[in-house]
């Protein structure tokens, strides 16, 4: 149910190589791989503190073994339809 609640939410994933990917959560699998839509890649700032322009990736699959942390933007979650007491 939690994953379903996160569907289409903005998600930021930090990876083992220092990159950060930001995109819309599409799905995951049993191996903890994550698919992000409308994904952009952000690199670590260089020694001078300069940040490069983010690179647009589009649809991206992030292997679970390379994920260091995940952050969900709760404010970006789409509204959930009300659940009915009667089914």
N, C-alpha and C positions, 0 to 999 in steps of 0.2 A: 504494500500500500504506500510506503514511503517513496519508493521509486516512481510509482505512478503519480504521486503528488509533485515530484520534481520534474516530470515530463515537460519539455519546452521551456524550462527555467534557465536563466543564465548561470553558467557554471565556469569556474576558473580552476584549472588543473596545473599544478606545479609538477615538473618532470625531473627525473634524476640528472639530466644533462643541463639543468638550469633554465630551460625554456619554460614559459608559461603560456598555456593555451586557454583562450576564452571563447565560449560559444554556447549554443543552445543544446541542452541535454536531449538526445534522441533515444538512446537505449544502452543497455549493458548486456553482458552475457555471463555465463557461469565461471569464466576465466578472469573476470573483473576487467575485461576490456571495455572501454567506453567509446561511444560514437557521439561526436559533437557536430551540430550543423552550424552554418554561418560562422565558422571558426577562424580566429585570428591568432597568429603566433607572435609572442613578445619575447625578445631576447634580454638577457641580463645587461644592465648598463656597463659600458667599458670602464677602464681605469680612470678616465677623466670624468666619469659620471654622465656621459652622453648616452641617450637612449636612441636606438634606431626606430624608424617607422615600423609599426606592426605589419606583418605580412599576412595577406588574406589566403587562407587555405581552403575555405569552403567546407565540405564534408570531410571530417577527419576521424580516424580510428586510433585511439591511444591504448597501447598495450598495458594491461594492468600491472605488469612487473616494473614499468617505468614511472608509475604514478607515485609521487611523494605526498601530495596533499590535494584535497578537493574542497572548494568553497562554493556554496550555493548562494545566489543573490535572492533572498526570500522575497524582496520587494518586486522582483520581476516575474514571479510565478503567475501564470494565467489564472483567472478566477475559476473556481471549481463549481460545477453545477450542484444544486442542492440534492442531497440524497433523500430518497423517499423511504418512509417507514414501511410502505407496502410494496411488496414485490410480486 
